[in-house]
């Protein structure tokens, strides 16, 4: 089993490769890529295969700027309007079942007053991640590879300024292992803290299968607000539980990546990682 430290290291290798491919194009050979990172071709290929599940040459295709357009053409997902009333449901991420529930609007309005939130830092497939959770489940995941750890902490704490924050990674660890695929037998419960409109958008995001994408306008249609594309984009950007609520799967109609709260290189990396695993 690949441990979390290995995942974090593999991400940093992959992140450097993104820069190299962007600078040198998609025709760089295995020898050129590995040499630029001071690795042997065999070692470099082993790392990439362990992380991505495909060869570096195939992975290069997923890292190109045109990958988002290819996803829209080949793996676009049409979202159906939600059948369930209320703000809870069930969904599937990869082969892992998740369960989630949402804070009431009144609780949300209190900005976390009376809420205890536990937090800890964990290695993830996409670099250092800050994970937060209540006794009910994970309420926040932020990636620090682009923003830095201090900014990620300020960002998530600022969403619930009146909550009590307690560092307790061991309390969160079983959920984190499930979230990052290291323990498929353990459920990863989510506790969504947001306004009702935001939660409807986040629920729609959770209907997008891994390896597929949709558009902001399609999400607006799915929640019954076809003219609220701009508001949908804002709600997508305010998603507090990265990866598990897959805001990275929302693209512009043009095939552009749009924004990503934790940095576009991270979004591109996640989309490429999911595409590789969907192919494998």
N, C-alpha and C positions, 0 to 999 in steps of 0.2 A: 504493500500500500504506500502510495506517495504521501509523505507527511507534509504538514503545513509549511515548514521551513523550506523543503524542496520546492513546493509550489511557488513561494515567494521568490526564490532564486530563479526558477524557470521564467517567471514573469519578467524579471529584470533583464535576462538574456533576450527574451522576446521583444521587450521594449526597446532595447538597443538595436535590434534587427529592424524594427519599424523605421527608426531614423536612417539606418543604412539603406534600406530599400527606397525610402522616400528620396534620399539624396542620389542614389545610384540607379534607380529604376528597377524593373522587375527581371532584368536579364543577368543580375549578379549570380555567379556560380557558387556552388557550395564552398569551394576553396576560397573564393573572394570573401564571402560572408564570414566564414570561420576564421580566416586570417585576420580580418579587420577587428575581430574580437579576441585575438590572441588565443584561439582554441584550435585544436586539431579538428579536421573535418569529421572524424568519427565521433569525437566527444560532442561537438556541436550538434550533429545529427541525432545523437542519443538524447540530448537535452530537449531538442525540439520535438522529437517523437514522443518522449515521455509526457511533455506538456500538452502538445496539440493533437497527438494521435495520428498525425500524417507527416509526410516528409517535409523538410524545409522548402523544397521546390514547390510542392503543392500548396504549402502554407503561404508562400509569397503571393499567390493569386488572391488569397483571402485578405491580405494586408494592403492591397492596392486601393487607391482612392475610388476606383470604379466598383468596388465590391458592393457598396450599398445599392447602387443601381441594379447590379446583377441580382441581389437579394429581392428587390422589388419585382423584378421581372420573373424570377423563378420561385420565390418562396413568400410571396405576398399572401397574407392571411386576412380574409374578410371576417370581421367581427359581427356576431349577431347581437342584437339588443338583449340586455340581461333579462332573464325570465323571472329571477327571484326578486321578491320585494325585500326591503330592508337593506342592510349593509354588510351582510356576511355571506359566505359561500365557501366552496372548496375548489382547488385547482391543482395542477400538476406542473412541476418544474423538473425538466429532465425525466428521470424515472422516480422522482421523490415526491410523495404526496405531502402537501402542505395544508395546514388548516389556519384560518385566520378569523379574527373578529375585530370590530372597530369600536373606538371610544365614542361615547355619545356626544352630540353637539354641545351639550352643556359642559361636559368634562373638557372638551376641546377648548371652549371659550375661557376656561380657567387657566390655560397656558401651563398645565402640568401641576397646578397647585394641589398638594396632597398626594402626588404621585412619586413613588420611588423608582428611579431608573438606575440599573446596574450597567457598568461599562467595562470594556477591556480591549486591548490591542491584540490582533491576531494576524498571522500571515495568511494570505489568500492567493488564489491563482492569479490575482491582478495587483500584487504588491500589498503593502501594509493596509490593514482595514481596521476601522474603529467600529465595534459592534456594541449596540445598546439594547437593553431589554427590560421589561417589567416582569413581574411574576407570571404574567399571562403569555409572554412571548417576545420575540425580537421586535423592537420598534424603530431601530435605526441601524443602517450600515453605510459607512462612508469610506471611500478609498483615498489614500493620502499620497499615492505615487506622484501626482502632479501638483496637488495643493499644499502638501506638507502636513505633518501631524498636528501642529498647533492650529492651523486654519480649519482642519477637519473637526477637531474638538470644539472649537468656537462655533462652528456652523451648527453642529447637532445640538449642543447645549443651548444655543440661542433659540432653537425651535420650541423648547419647553422651559422657559427661564425660571419658572416658579417651582419646578420639580426638585427633589433631593437626588443628587447624583452620588453613587457609591461605586468605587472601583472594586469589581469582583469578577475577574475573568473565569474563575472556576465555575461560578454559577451559570455562566453563559456557554461554557465550552461544549457541552453535549449538543446544544442547538447549533453552534457554529460548525461543528464537525458535520452535522447533517446538512447545513446550508451549503457547505463547500464540497459535499459529495463524498466525504470520508467515512460516513456511517449511514448507509442507506436505510438501515433498520430503525433509525431514530428519527421521529418526526421533528420538524422545525416549525413550531407555531409562530405566527406573526400577530402582532398587536398594532393595528394601524391607527395612528393619531393624526387626524386631519379634519377639515371641514367636509360636510356631506358631499359637495360637488367633487372635491379632490378624491375622496374615497371611491366614488363611482368611476372616476377615471382610472384609479389604481386597480380596481377590480377588473376593468376592461383590459388593462395591460396584462393581467395574470391569465387571460384567456389566450394569449399569443404563444404558440408552442415554441420550444427551444429550436433555434435554427431558422426561425421564420421572422418576418417583420410585418409591420403595418404602417399606416400614415396617421398623422394627427387628425386629418379630416375624417378618416375612417373611425377613429375612436369617438369623435364628436357625433357621428351618425349612430354609433352603437349605443351611446348613452342617451339618445333622444334629443341631442342639442346640436343639430347640424351646423348652425351658424356660430357656434361657440368655439371655433378652431383655435383662436388666440388664447382663450381661457383654458382650453385643454392643454395647449403647449405650456402654459404657466403651471398647471397642476402636475403635468409630467415632470417639469423641472423641479418641482418641490417635493417629489417623491422621497421620503426619508429612508426607505429600505432598498438600497441599490441591489441589483442582481436578482433578488428574490421577487421584488415587484419590478418586472423587466422594462424599465423606461428606456433602456438602450435599444429596444426593438421598435421604437417609434421613430420614423423617418419622415422627411419632407416628401411631398408628391414628386418633386423633381429628382429624387434619389439622393439628395444631399443628406448628410448625417444629422443636420440640425445641431442643437446644442447638447451639452452633457455637463451636468453639474460638477462632476469630478474630473473633467478634462476629456477632450475629444480623443486623445491617444488611448485612454482607458476604454472608451466606448468602442473604438475600432478594434481594440484587442479582444473585448468580450464578444463582439459579433464574429470575429474571425475564429475565436476559440469554439464558439457554439457551432459555427458552420462546419468546422473540421470534425467535431464530434458527431454532428448529424450525418456527415458523409461516412465516417468510420462505422 
